[in-house]
Each structure stands twice: as structure tokens, then as C-alpha cells.
Amino acid sequence: MSKAGSPEAAECPPAAAPAEAKAPAAAPTPAEFDFNEHAFSARDLIAFDRVGDPQVSPDGKRVVFVVRSTDTAANRGRTDLWITSVDGGKPLTLAEHPEADMSPRWGARGGEVFFLSRRSGSSQIWVVDADGGEPRQVTKVPVDIGSFLVSPDGEHLAFSAEVYPTCEDLECSAHRIAEAKARKSTGMVHDRLFARHWDTWKGELRSHLFVVPIKGGPAVDVTAGLDADVPSKPFGGDEEIAFTPDGGHLVYTARVAGREEPWSTNFDLFKVAIGGGESTNLSADNPAWDTQPVFSADGKSLAYLAMSRPGFEADRFRIMIRSWPDGQAREVAPEWDRSPGGLLFSADGKTLYATADDLGQHPLFAIDVASGAVTKVEGDGYVASPRLAGDQLVFARDDLRSPAELFRVKASGGDPEAITAINGARVAALKMGEPEQFSFAGWKKETVHGWVVKPVDFDEKKRYPVAFLIHGGPQGSFGNHFHYRWNPQVYAGAGYAVVMIDFHGSTGYGQRFTDSISGDWGGKPLDDLKLGLKHVTDAYPWLAEDRVCALGASYGGFMINWIAGQWSDRFRCLVNHDGVFDNRMMYYATDELWFAEWEQGGPYWKHEKEHERHNPVRFVERWKTPMLVIHGSLDYRIPETQGLGAFTALQRREIPSRLVIFPDENHWVLKPANSLQWHDEVLGWLDTWTGESK
């Protein structure tokens, strides 16, 4: 729910590799994996190495990236830096260490890679020669560093850190943080919202932006006194910050909303000198969301993303561009009915590259800056993190049958070529289900898309039980994407056919389609789910229409609770993860109020009718379908009492039900052992209720 939200066979062809970078002493795959052929399972899901954050060297010849493996003993992920040639050489580790290394960023001249590491005991910026060698610590500030950028001239670093806005230096903040940890009393006092956000109780700390010379010197808080987080919380990163090409200024994203912060989406772009001083609001005329600044190489143009409707987090992001420093902003490609992200200028500044959801895919697009013409550069699967590499583009790409790997493609288009095959041997050993996209006439006969995934070892003469997955958001999509929490291959590997429908409200089908769910959570989407399930069971006779279980999380969990009272005779069982049970208490206990106020028409006390129209708690007397309820205690988006309420209703009505609580998880289940337990519980529930004898 909400923009949380999110974000990966054959050996690569030989090519030149960094001269002295060392191969790993042992492959970073501590999670056990069976390399004999077998059906996909949740244990395979956590054993995959997750490839991401590619960064191309200034000369376009090498790419450094992050590989996240699973340390089952520590029950957490481990991140390491790897490096290879853009032409596809053998990937090698760079600066391997047991502590987390992440966020690689090239130095301006291309000989060094800066990165974040906790190897000194706190999160600091380090640097290593791109050809290998021992890393050197660059920063030694007394607080943890969150994200950072290297200036284009190679002279400065910009970094974020959590500080007390009233402190004049980092030492003051470090002292106050230590005092707070040492305090024996535990009471938390709040005079305004947010009291808590996502999975964290809020205090006085704010994430501020600092600049420090690479060669040493004091760090300057260029956002001193700002009552805002830079980057934004809980998911913002360095994509919200940009150096001007001359290195003299920064442009950053911030929401300066005071007490209105929990019901405001008015993020603006600000400009500030690297030496500090007053920040200038560059987007004060837009009361909606402005973010992701990016400069052309010549420094003459600033592009960014902007929404137009205040309070609506799922509005279409428009691509805006302005001459730097004083030009007027204009929209690029105003007729393009998609919501892009990941903006990137071409070397000559005449083209912008971006990704966007599009009809069940997440392609890479090229947008002509002058004309607004949009062309597809790479259309299949889920493309992320595009980077320029000379006349090529480097990006991560995954799909329903493969985790992310790095690819390259000519900027003018063509067939992509693999750079990495980090998970090639694993994918080759796995039997997976074959995905197929379909469409049907949904609500009011409007076209709706979906996916069906065949079970492993498919036999068209057999009939298979169905896992009917319902996505969250609700403005989201179950597309051609390898997901690490809701992956249909886990169900296909367990013998289930999987059906996923992008109902009205989903992204990638035009903004009108996305808008159509607001104020109608239980209307059009439920019609689409009913019509879509009938369509696939009619079209695919191997689907056992009488052995179907529905599963969903977040908005998908809301829909499970709604289905329990509105479509109670259709499913053998239901699975509700972190779903809304009572819209009234959801409004009063959630963190980001702008979401509930837009989706339900405003504050509850002013719009009770709208909030109650599709409120699952009103229809508990109709519930009769067995339900598994799962919730994380650290979920402050949809608080745990929503799950407890649903379970209480089920138990009091003597409906077969089960409650699974994860005290150490938020809206998502992230820890490896918990992920395995989650999948075991869910598949066990499905197996119990979809058997032939039921």
C-alpha cells in the first residue's frame, strides 16, 4: 500500500578484466543450493544472488555493481562489490569484506571506486582502486552515513546523515544520540505526526545533506536548520540529489511541510551552494510532488519528474525540463500516458532515457527532448538502473523466469547482450513454470490484462489447483518481474497454477485506468477479479476451477477481507497478509495520511460514508471461507491490529483460521528464515484446503 512503495546459463563471453582485481576466495553463496535439476522452491529464492546498482566507469568500459547474497547463519543479506567489463568479462569481487559494502560510485577520473562500508564499525565512505588493492577510509564522521554522491569535478563528496537539526555540528548530534541510547527511561514524547513512519518510531532526528572535500576538511550541513529529510524517508536515496555539472551546487528533493507532513506530498526541488547558505526552491509553483533531478552533461539542462495533483502519490510523473539555471520548466512528452522513473540524459543531451510500467512489462524508453517522441529501447521483462556506457546503455533486467542480471544494448536499440550470469548455474538447475500473458473484457467490458503461470512438469491432461494472487498498491502491477516476496514460481514449483490479474487501478495501462480505483476499492477491481478468474478457467481447462485459493498482501490483503464478505462461495481458502480489515481504524492508525485521504475522499470524520462504503469489517457476518492471516508487528503502514481484528472475527465465527505474527518484520517479510517460514505456512495452508477430498 502506498509507494513503498519497492527495488535482478551460459557463462558470459570472455573479455578483458581488471588487471589486479582478485577472484573471491569462495563464491558468495552461503545459502545452500542444490545444483541437481529440481522444482523451484522458496529455498531457491533466498539462495539467489541479487544483482543491482550498476555503475559505469567514466570511460564507459567497466561496470561495478552490488551482489547481495544470503548469509543463513546470520539470517541476513550480505552485500559485496563486483566489477567486470561492459563487454562481458568474468566478474570479479572488489574489496571483499564480511561487513556490508554497498553503493559503489566512480571517482571523476575513473581510477577509483568510492563505496559505503561498515568495516570500521559504522557506515562510512571508503575508496578502492578499480584495479584492486586495499580500500582506504575516506570519511570518519561520528555518525552513520546514509547515501552519498561524488562531485563531477572529483573534489567533493555529498552525503546524508541523521542529525539533530538544532545541532551546529556532527559531534553535537553524535553526543545527543549517545545520550538518548544511554537514557534509562523509555518514554517517547510526540507533539505532532509522524509519531512513527513505516517501521520506525520518529524522534527529533532528521536526515540532512552534507558536503565534505575528498582531500579532507570539515563537513558542511548544506541543509542546516531544515525541518525535512534529505533524502526522503523511508525509501529515498541519492536519486533525489544531484550535483550541478560544475560541482558548485546541489539540487535536492525535500518536503518542508511542518505539521502537515503526514498528509502532504508536496516535495520540492531546492538548489544550494556546496558551501552552504540559503536554499532556493526551484518548484514552488507546483504544490504536488517534484523529484529525481538529473543534469545534462553540458550543464545547460535540468530534467526532473513532477506530479500535478497534490496529495495523490500514484499520480502520473511527468518529465519536466528547464534550461539551467534560470529557464522556465516545460513538459517533455505530455501525450505519453505512462509514469516514468530512472531519468538519464544521453551524452549529447538530446535524449532522455527512462523506465515505466507498460502493459505488464517494465521497459526502457528513449524520449526525444525536442519533439517528445517516445521509442522503446528494450521492451521485455523488468528493466532497472539504466546507465550510459559510451554509445551503449547498461541496465539490470529480470523476468518471471530469471532474477536480475546486467545487460547492454546499443542506445539506438537492438538486441540486448548479457554482461553477467551471476545466477546462470542456478537458473539452469531449476524447473520453473511457463508464464503466459492474457487479456479479457473486465469491468464495463474494458480490456484488462493478466498472467497465468503453468505448474512445473506441466501436463495438459491434468487439472491443477490454482493460486490466485492479488497485488497490492493498490496502484501496482503483477507483471513480468522476478519478485523476492510474491514470486509465482514458488507456487508453480509446488504444483500450483498461478493466476495474476492487473485489475482496474493497476499501473502501466494509462493514468485513467490507474485513477479508476480511487474511491472504489471494492468495486471495479472485484468485478475484474471475478471476470478474470472465469475467463482463465474457461480458457484453460487444466485449471481446477473448484480448487482455487486467493492470496494477497496490503491492498491485496484488503481485497481478501473484502472477498470474504462479498464473494464468499468461490474459494477453498484465503491468505491475508498485512491487509486492511477496518477502514476507520486504518485511517486513524496508519502513518501516511495522504494515502487514505486521497483514496477514500478525505479525513474519516468528514467522509465517513466514503470510508465505510468498502469497509470489510461491516460484512463479517457473511464470512465463511477458511483464512490464514499473517502480519508483521513492525508494520506501521497497516498496523498489526488490522490482522488481529480479522483473526478475532474468524475465530469468533468459528471459521477455520490461523494467525502468523512476525514480531520483527514490517509491511514486508525480509529476513531469510522468516521468508522460509512464511512460504511454508502459506503453502501448507493451500495444500490443506485444495486437496481433492475437500
Helices and strands as residue ranges (DSSP letters): E 38-39, H 42-47, E 50-56, E 62-71, E 76-85, E 92-94, E 101-106, E 112-117, E 124-129, E 136-137, E 145-150, E 156-163, H 170-182, E 196-197, E 200-201, E 206-213, E 220-221, G 238-240, E 241-243, E 249-254, G 258-263, E 268-273, E 280-281, E 290-295, E 301-306, E 318-323, E 330-332, E 341-345, E 351-355, E 364-368, E 374-378, E 382-389, E 392-399, E 402-410, E 417-418, H 424-429, E 430-431, E 435-441, G 443-445, E 447-453, E 464-470, H 488-493, E 497-502, H 511-515, H 524-539, E 543-553, H 555-566, E 573-577, H 583-589, H 593-600, H 608-613, G 616-622, E 627-632, H 640-652, E 657-662, H 672-689
